[in-house]
C-alpha cells in the first residue's frame, strides 16, 4: 500500500494536474506497478485466513465466478491494455 500512497500523494500526485508527464507516469504506475507490488502481499490468502468460515466460502464462490475467471485469464490483459491506451490516445 505504500507504493499507492507514494504514487498518489507524492510528487507525481501533486503535479499530475499541471504536468502531462507526471499524469501519464502516475497512471502507468497505478495500472502496472502498484497492483504487482500489492499482489506480493498475497491479499487473497490474508483474507481467507482472517475471514470466518461462511465469509470464506462466499469469497471462494466469488473467486470461482465467471467475472474473475474472465479477468484472470491471460488473454484479458492485452485487451485491457489496448482499452487503456485508447483512452489516453483518443478523444474517448
Z-matrix of the N, CA and C atoms (Angstrom, degrees):
N
C 1 1.441
C 2 1.525 1 111.02
N 3 1.309 2 115.92 1 -21.64
C 4 1.460 3 119.45 2 178.34
C 5 1.513 4 112.39 3 -63.32
N 6 1.335 5 117.10 4 -34.62
C 7 1.461 6 119.70 5 178.71
C 8 1.531 7 110.81 6 -66.52
N 9 1.330 8 116.76 7 -37.42
C 10 1.462 9 120.35 8 177.02
C 11 1.529 10 110.65 9 -64.29
N 12 1.321 11 115.93 10 -44.42
C 13 1.467 12 120.24 11 179.97
C 14 1.522 13 110.16 12 -63.50
N 15 1.336 14 117.26 13 -43.41
C 16 1.459 15 120.90 14 -179.37
C 17 1.532 16 111.25 15 -62.71
N 18 1.337 17 116.68 16 -43.57
C 19 1.468 18 119.94 17 -178.71
C 20 1.522 19 110.96 18 -70.98
N 21 1.314 20 117.85 19 -40.56
C 22 1.469 21 120.61 20 -174.82
C 23 1.519 22 113.70 21 -78.75
N 24 1.333 23 117.44 22 -36.15
C 25 1.457 24 119.85 23 -172.84
C 26 1.518 25 113.69 24 -114.48
N 27 1.311 26 117.58 25 0.67
C 28 1.460 27 121.10 26 178.77
C 29 1.509 28 111.50 27 -87.19
N 30 1.313 29 115.44 28 -151.38
C 31 1.461 30 121.69 29 -178.10
C 32 1.524 31 111.26 30 -60.30
N 33 1.318 32 117.22 31 -42.36
C 34 1.470 33 119.93 32 -178.22
C 35 1.525 34 111.17 33 -66.34
N 36 1.309 35 117.27 34 -40.76
C 37 1.462 36 120.16 35 178.61
C 38 1.513 37 112.67 36 -68.24
N 39 1.323 38 115.40 37 -35.21
C 40 1.460 39 119.89 38 -178.57
C 41 1.521 40 112.07 39 -69.92
N 42 1.327 41 116.67 40 -44.97
C 43 1.464 42 120.72 41 -173.99
C 44 1.527 43 114.12 42 -99.23
N 45 1.334 44 118.50 43 5.53
C 46 1.466 45 119.23 44 -178.27
C 47 1.525 46 112.29 45 -68.20
N 48 1.320 47 117.89 46 -21.03
C 49 1.470 48 120.58 47 177.08
C 50 1.525 49 110.77 48 -73.59
N 51 1.328 50 116.83 49 -33.99
C 52 1.463 51 121.27 50 -174.63
C 53 1.525 52 114.01 51 -96.95
N 54 1.315 53 118.02 52 -32.40
C 55 1.468 54 121.54 53 -174.55
C 56 1.525 55 110.73 54 -113.87
N 57 1.318 56 115.43 55 126.68
C 58 1.468 57 120.34 56 -178.40
C 59 1.533 58 111.49 57 -64.41
N 60 1.350 59 117.70 58 -40.64
C 61 1.455 60 119.77 59 -178.40
C 62 1.526 61 111.21 60 -65.57
N 63 1.325 62 117.29 61 -33.78
C 64 1.464 63 120.14 62 177.80
C 65 1.528 64 110.51 63 -69.46
N 66 1.329 65 116.36 64 -37.74
C 67 1.462 66 120.18 65 178.08
C 68 1.521 67 111.34 66 -64.99
N 69 1.335 68 117.20 67 -49.37
C 70 1.467 69 119.52 68 -177.63
C 71 1.526 70 111.56 69 -67.82
N 72 1.329 71 117.57 70 -36.47
C 73 1.463 72 119.97 71 176.54
C 74 1.521 73 110.28 72 -65.60
N 75 1.314 74 116.97 73 -41.83
C 76 1.467 75 120.89 74 178.98
C 77 1.524 76 111.07 75 -61.83
N 78 1.319 77 117.28 76 -46.28
C 79 1.462 78 120.62 77 -179.17
C 80 1.531 79 110.60 78 -65.06
N 81 1.331 80 117.03 79 -42.85
C 82 1.468 81 119.85 80 179.24
C 83 1.527 82 110.90 81 -62.03
N 84 1.313 83 117.32 82 -42.38
C 85 1.464 84 120.03 83 178.19
C 86 1.521 85 111.49 84 -66.01
N 87 1.332 86 116.80 85 -39.92
C 88 1.462 87 119.71 86 179.29
C 89 1.519 88 112.34 87 -67.21
N 90 1.325 89 117.64 88 -30.68
C 91 1.458 90 120.30 89 -179.29
C 92 1.525 91 113.76 90 -86.88
N 93 1.318 92 117.71 91 -30.38
C 94 1.455 93 119.82 92 -172.09
C 95 1.527 94 114.40 93 -112.04
N 96 1.305 95 118.35 94 -45.04
C 97 1.465 96 120.91 95 -171.87
C 98 1.526 97 112.17 96 -88.86
N 99 1.324 98 116.94 97 -46.88
C 100 1.466 99 120.07 98 -176.08
C 101 1.530 100 112.01 99 -60.66
N 102 1.348 101 120.81 100 -45.04
C 103 1.466 102 118.28 101 177.03
C 104 1.527 103 113.45 102 -62.08
N 105 1.321 104 116.88 103 -35.22
C 106 1.464 105 119.34 104 177.98
C 107 1.521 106 110.98 105 -65.22
N 108 1.321 107 116.93 106 -41.76
C 109 1.457 108 120.03 107 179.27
C 110 1.529 109 111.59 108 -69.98
N 111 1.316 110 117.45 109 -36.93
C 112 1.465 111 119.76 110 177.15
C 113 1.521 112 110.65 111 -65.65
N 114 1.327 113 117.28 112 -37.85
C 115 1.466 114 119.69 113 -179.48
C 116 1.524 115 112.53 114 -66.49
N 117 1.324 116 117.81 115 -21.51
C 118 1.455 117 120.02 116 175.98
C 119 1.528 118 111.97 117 -65.20
N 120 1.324 119 116.81 118 -22.78
C 121 1.458 120 121.17 119 177.61
C 122 1.516 121 113.51 120 -80.78
N 123 1.319 122 117.99 121 -2.48
C 124 1.462 123 124.58 122 179.71
C 125 1.534 124 112.16 123 51.19
N 126 1.328 125 116.43 124 64.62
C 127 1.462 126 119.31 125 -174.88
C 128 1.525 127 114.03 126 -67.38
N 129 1.332 128 118.44 127 -28.97
C 130 1.463 129 119.81 128 -179.60
C 131 1.525 130 110.19 129 -70.43
N 132 1.323 131 117.35 130 -43.55
C 133 1.466 132 119.63 131 177.21
C 134 1.524 133 111.10 132 -64.54
N 135 1.322 134 117.02 133 -37.01
C 136 1.457 135 120.92 134 177.03
C 137 1.526 136 110.81 135 -63.96
N 138 1.323 137 116.76 136 -42.23
C 139 1.466 138 120.57 137 178.77
C 140 1.523 139 110.97 138 -65.57
N 141 1.334 140 117.53 139 -41.61
C 142 1.465 141 120.29 140 178.63
C 143 1.518 142 111.39 141 -62.67
N 144 1.322 143 117.22 142 -37.78
C 145 1.467 144 120.56 143 179.57
C 146 1.527 145 111.45 144 -71.32
N 147 1.327 146 117.82 145 -31.77
C 148 1.461 147 120.70 146 -175.26
C 149 1.524 148 113.14 147 -88.08
N 150 1.330 149 118.43 148 -23.20
C 151 1.464 150 121.17 149 -174.74
C 152 1.527 151 111.62 150 -83.25
N 153 1.324 152 114.87 151 157.97
C 154 1.460 153 120.16 152 174.57
C 155 1.528 154 109.37 153 -73.88
N 156 1.326 155 116.31 154 176.48
C 157 1.472 156 120.18 155 -177.29
C 158 1.526 157 112.43 156 -63.22
N 159 1.325 158 117.17 157 -44.00
C 160 1.475 159 118.89 158 -178.54
C 161 1.521 160 111.20 159 -68.92
N 162 1.313 161 116.93 160 -40.92
C 163 1.465 162 119.50 161 178.19
C 164 1.529 163 110.33 162 -68.19
N 165 1.314 164 117.77 163 -34.84
C 166 1.466 165 121.01 164 176.11
C 167 1.512 166 111.84 165 -64.10
N 168 1.340 167 116.39 166 -37.98
C 169 1.468 168 119.69 167 177.36
C 170 1.526 169 111.10 168 -67.17
N 171 1.345 170 116.67 169 -37.97
C 172 1.464 171 119.68 170 176.49
C 173 1.522 172 111.14 171 -64.94
N 174 1.324 173 115.93 172 -39.22
C 175 1.467 174 119.85 173 177.01
C 176 1.526 175 110.66 174 -63.50
N 177 1.325 176 117.07 175 -41.95
C 178 1.468 177 120.18 176 177.38
C 179 1.519 178 111.73 177 -62.77
N 180 1.339 179 117.06 178 -40.56
C 181 1.468 180 119.91 179 177.42
C 182 1.522 181 110.87 180 -63.53
N 183 1.329 182 116.82 181 -40.67
C 184 1.460 183 120.41 182 178.58
C 185 1.526 184 110.78 183 -64.64
N 186 1.322 185 117.42 184 -42.33
C 187 1.464 186 120.58 185 -179.43
C 188 1.529 187 112.17 186 -68.43
N 189 1.325 188 117.09 187 -22.75
C 190 1.463 189 121.28 188 176.57
C 191 1.525 190 112.85 189 -90.97
N 192 1.326 191 117.87 190 3.18
C 193 1.465 192 121.24 191 -177.18
C 194 1.526 193 111.27 192 -72.62
N 195 1.315 194 114.64 193 164.89
C 196 1.469 195 120.77 194 -179.67
C 197 1.515 196 112.84 195 -63.24
N 198 1.324 197 116.17 196 -40.58
C 199 1.466 198 120.77 197 -178.66
C 200 1.531 199 110.56 198 -59.91
N 201 1.298 200 117.87 199 -46.73
C 202 1.459 201 121.23 200 -178.54
C 203 1.524 202 110.57 201 -69.37
N 204 1.324 203 117.40 202 -38.96
C 205 1.473 204 119.30 203 177.04
C 206 1.521 205 110.96 204 -64.60
N 207 1.344 206 117.70 205 -36.33
C 208 1.463 207 120.70 206 179.75
C 209 1.518 208 111.44 207 -70.05
N 210 1.334 209 117.00 208 -49.76
C 211 1.455 210 119.70 209 -178.04
C 212 1.527 211 112.66 210 -73.84
N 213 1.313 212 117.58 211 -20.23
C 214 1.459 213 120.72 212 176.94
C 215 1.514 214 113.35 213 -84.34
N 216 1.313 215 116.98 214 -5.79
C 217 1.458 216 121.76 215 179.83
C 218 1.532 217 109.99 216 -74.72
N 219 1.304 218 116.85 217 144.96
C 220 1.461 219 121.36 218 -178.67
C 221 1.530 220 112.20 219 -66.51
N 222 1.320 221 118.10 220 -21.41
C 223 1.456 222 121.66 221 179.48
C 224 1.533 223 110.43 222 -73.30
N 225 1.318 224 117.82 223 -25.92
C 226 1.463 225 121.58 224 -176.63
C 227 1.522 226 112.44 225 -69.85
N 228 1.307 227 118.83 226 -33.15
C 229 1.465 228 122.05 227 -175.12
C 230 1.523 229 113.34 228 -59.20
N 231 1.345 230 120.56 229 -48.82
C 232 1.472 231 118.24 230 177.50
C 233 1.528 232 113.05 231 -62.90
N 234 1.321 233 117.34 232 -34.94
C 235 1.465 234 120.27 233 177.79
C 236 1.531 235 109.64 234 -64.57
N 237 1.311 236 116.76 235 -42.93
C 238 1.461 237 121.43 236 177.94
C 239 1.527 238 110.61 237 -63.86
N 240 1.323 239 117.57 238 -42.73
C 241 1.467 240 121.16 239 179.69
C 242 1.528 241 111.41 240 -63.33
N 243 1.318 242 117.28 241 -42.39
C 244 1.469 243 120.80 242 178.08
C 245 1.526 244 110.23 243 -63.34
N 246 1.319 245 117.10 244 -39.85
C 247 1.466 246 120.11 245 178.56
C 248 1.531 247 111.02 246 -63.70
N 249 1.309 248 117.02 247 -40.34
C 250 1.465 249 120.08 248 178.55
C 251 1.524 250 110.66 249 -65.55
N 252 1.347 251 117.72 250 -44.04
C 253 1.453 252 119.78 251 179.09
C 254 1.522 253 111.51 252 -65.62
N 255 1.325 254 118.30 253 -33.03
C 256 1.465 255 120.42 254 175.09
C 257 1.516 256 111.21 255 -62.84
N 258 1.305 257 116.88 256 -37.08
C 259 1.451 258 120.15 257 178.16
C 260 1.520 259 110.57 258 -66.48
N 261 1.336 260 117.34 259 -38.54
C 262 1.458 261 120.57 260 -178.72
C 263 1.526 262 112.57 261 -75.46
N 264 1.327 263 117.89 262 -36.69
C 265 1.455 264 120.40 263 -169.05
C 266 1.525 265 114.92 264 -100.13
N 267 1.297 266 117.89 265 -7.43
C 268 1.463 267 120.75 266 -179.29
C 269 1.522 268 109.60 267 -123.92
N 270 1.316 269 117.47 268 167.84
C 271 1.477 270 119.80 269 177.72
C 272 1.523 271 113.92 270 -68.39
N 273 1.309 272 118.37 271 -2.15
C 274 1.471 273 120.43 272 176.77
C 275 1.496 274 109.12 273 -54.57
